[in-house]
Amino acid sequence: MELTTDDVRSLPRLVRTWWPLALADVDESVLGARPDGHPASLADLEARTLRHAEEIADGTPDGHHAAAAALADLAAASALLRVLGIVPTAGRGSVEGVHVAPAGGVPKPPVEAAAVGPGGLDGDRQATPRAHGRPWQAVSLWATEAIERFVAEGHGLFPGAAGENLTVRGLDWAALRPGVRLAVGSATLELTTPCPPCKANARWFADGDPGRMRHDRDPASTRWYARVLAGGEVAVGDAAVLSP
């Protein structure tokens, strides 16, 4: 999928968000490890992606090349995180909701099934594509358990209300981090970053505070963005399986 100018401009924010979350609570002794088949360590990959991010932010004339290189290094880092056992690679849940919004905005109405491609779920649109339209934001996911907790507290949330494409039950949501791979139906996703709360979600909260979904406030209540590794079909009732 060819990167757009907006993708390139957004890349530094992705890199600076990705690494602190991916390496949270990771022992420094692991950062230099190079298992067989991995020529670069996490420390090497972090330094390279941060350098590319700085080049883009400084206005390098070859920003598309720097962005593509940074994304390739993040993909390599994701694989290394799984090999080193830093991200969970086992766990099974189920897809309880599939949501697409042809006109964008929230809530996203439910559908029984949808095709998944590099740009996300077929028929889904973003009301503000410059903020939400990056390849690493192709699919958004949320936990049914988080919605149920908010409802029990008196908030007006429901599946699709906060704009997630897939509502999933049965995974240890607080343990998720960048690099986690998730097979949903016949598609394969890789988590990238948490979705920052949007003011459009304030309407669902009794206190008007969508910040309750912020990852730094409660990792079990955050929504996640994912990139699409392999397209396919996802339907209500499909398994959602963490994979190596």
TIDO-737093 format. One line per 2 residues: number of its first residue (from 1); for each residue x, y, z of C-alpha. Coordinates in steps of 0.02 Angstrom, whole numbers, always signed. Layout:
NUM> X Y Z ~ ...;
This chain:
1> +0 +0 +0 ~ +81 +162 -59;
3> +108 +292 +77 ~ +20 +460 +59;
5> +90 +628 +110 ~ -21 +622 +266;
7> +49 +450 +308 ~ +226 +518 +301;
9> +183 +669 +407 ~ +101 +557 +538;
11> +245 +434 +546 ~ +347 +525 +681;
13> +198 +521 +800 ~ +176 +335 +769;
15> +359 +298 +807 ~ +361 +403 +966;
17> +202 +320 +1028 ~ +246 +142 +975;
19> +410 +117 +1065 ~ +365 +167 +1244;
21> +213 +54 +1237 ~ +305 -90 +1155;
23> +448 -84 +1281 ~ +347 -47 +1438;
25> +420 -146 +1585 ~ +547 -232 +1472;
27> +714 -269 +1557 ~ +855 -169 +1477;
29> +960 -327 +1462 ~ +838 -389 +1329;
31> +855 -236 +1217 ~ +1019 -292 +1142;
33> +968 -473 +1111 ~ +984 -541 +934;
35> +904 -713 +919 ~ +947 -818 +768;
37> +877 -744 +609 ~ +862 -568 +680;
39> +1011 -463 +625 ~ +955 -310 +726;
41> +912 -294 +910 ~ +767 -197 +982;
43> +890 -61 +1031 ~ +954 -52 +851;
45> +779 -45 +779 ~ +721 +87 +901;
47> +870 +198 +860 ~ +842 +179 +673;
49> +656 +217 +678 ~ +683 +368 +790;
51> +816 +431 +671 ~ +698 +413 +524;
53> +561 +501 +622 ~ +679 +647 +657;
55> +726 +657 +473 ~ +543 +669 +424;
57> +505 +798 +559 ~ +654 +901 +498;
59> +583 +902 +321 ~ +698 +779 +232;
61> +664 +784 +44 ~ +657 +593 +44;
63> +520 +578 +175 ~ +429 +436 +88;
65> +587 +330 +89 ~ +620 +368 +272;
67> +440 +326 +318 ~ +443 +161 +223;
69> +608 +115 +307 ~ +538 +157 +479;
71> +383 +51 +449 ~ +491 -95 +392;
73> +594 -80 +552 ~ +436 -74 +659;
75> +378 -234 +574 ~ +546 -314 +614;
77> +532 -254 +793 ~ +357 -329 +808;
79> +424 -498 +754 ~ +567 -484 +879;
81> +448 -439 +1020 ~ +353 -600 +987;
83> +511 -707 +977 ~ +574 -635 +1141;
85> +408 -669 +1227 ~ +376 -486 +1264;
87> +203 -484 +1184 ~ +70 -616 +1217;
89> +59 -745 +1077 ~ -75 -859 +1148;
91> -255 -821 +1191 ~ -424 -852 +1114;
93> -579 -743 +1112 ~ -723 -711 +994;
95> -785 -572 +881 ~ -948 -509 +956;
97> -974 -360 +842 ~ -925 -302 +668;
99> -957 -118 +631 ~ -939 -8 +478;
101> -993 +172 +448 ~ -1013 +210 +261;
103> -1029 +396 +299 ~ -901 +399 +438;
105> -925 +460 +616 ~ -994 +372 +769;
107> -1079 +262 +810 ~ -1029 +133 +681;
109> -1181 +28 +637 ~ -1171 -162 +656;
111> -1156 -283 +510 ~ -1148 -472 +512;
113> -985 -483 +414 ~ -862 -380 +314;
115> -714 -404 +200 ~ -549 -343 +271;
117> -417 -266 +157 ~ -261 -158 +177;
119> -368 -3 +208 ~ -482 -85 +335;
121> -659 -153 +329 ~ -748 -142 +163;
123> -877 -3 +164 ~ -806 +87 +316;
125> -761 +270 +305 ~ -679 +397 +421;
127> -757 +567 +451 ~ -584 +642 +479;
129> -466 +538 +370 ~ -315 +647 +406;
131> -327 +595 +588 ~ -385 +415 +569;
133> -340 +357 +395 ~ -163 +290 +412;
135> -118 +110 +361 ~ -75 +73 +543;
137> -251 +131 +590 ~ -340 +19 +464;
139> -446 -75 +593 ~ -498 -22 +768;
141> -541 -147 +904 ~ -619 -138 +1077;
143> -659 -260 +1215 ~ -838 -307 +1256;
145> -786 -317 +1438 ~ -733 -133 +1436;
147> -902 -81 +1367 ~ -991 -184 +1500;
149> -889 -103 +1639 ~ -932 +71 +1575;
151> -1117 +26 +1562 ~ -1114 -41 +1740;
153> -1046 +129 +1795 ~ -1194 +217 +1714;
155> -1119 +269 +1547 ~ -1215 +254 +1383;
157> -1093 +150 +1281 ~ -1137 +3 +1169;
159> -1043 -98 +1036 ~ -993 +19 +895;
161> -1032 +178 +992 ~ -850 +227 +1013;
163> -809 +191 +830 ~ -727 +22 +843;
165> -737 -94 +693 ~ -724 -253 +794;
167> -790 -287 +968 ~ -698 -434 +1046;
169> -730 -537 +1202 ~ -616 -655 +1297;
171> -440 -583 +1279 ~ -329 -512 +1416;
173> -349 -335 +1351 ~ -233 -252 +1477;
175> -90 -365 +1419 ~ -99 -307 +1237;
177> +38 -199 +1163 ~ +108 -154 +992;
179> +164 -307 +894 ~ +25 -422 +951;
181> -45 -523 +806 ~ -228 -567 +802;
183> -316 -684 +682 ~ -499 -632 +661;
185> -598 -740 +543 ~ -485 -767 +393;
187> -393 -601 +415 ~ -235 -568 +515;
189> -205 -403 +606 ~ -59 -330 +702;
191> -90 -205 +841 ~ -1 -39 +823;
193> -58 +96 +945 ~ -204 +134 +1060;
195> -340 +245 +987 ~ -338 +415 +1073;
197> -510 +465 +1139 ~ -606 +582 +1025;
199> -722 +722 +1079 ~ -858 +638 +975;
201> -861 +502 +1108 ~ -899 +622 +1250;
203> -1086 +601 +1221 ~ -1081 +422 +1286;
205> -1007 +465 +1455 ~ -1115 +525 +1598;
207> -978 +645 +1650 ~ -933 +694 +1471;
209> -757 +626 +1493 ~ -702 +510 +1351;
211> -527 +515 +1426 ~ -580 +364 +1528;
213> -531 +263 +1373 ~ -353 +328 +1375;
215> -223 +190 +1380 ~ -121 +278 +1514;
217> -274 +286 +1626 ~ -331 +105 +1604;
219> -252 -15 +1478 ~ -401 -132 +1499;
221> -519 +2 +1434 ~ -423 +67 +1284;
223> -466 +40 +1101 ~ -329 -21 +985;
225> -281 +17 +806 ~ -211 -122 +696;
227> -133 -140 +526 ~ -189 -278 +409;
229> -60 -413 +378 ~ -175 -526 +279;
231> -346 -483 +212 ~ -496 -595 +227;
233> -672 -599 +296 ~ -728 -569 +474;
235> -901 -608 +543 ~ -993 -601 +707;
237> -954 -762 +801 ~ -782 -788 +723;
239> -636 -831 +835 ~ -510 -697 +883;
241> -345 -786 +914 ~ -177 -716 +966;
243> -38 -790 +861 ~ +153 -794 +854;
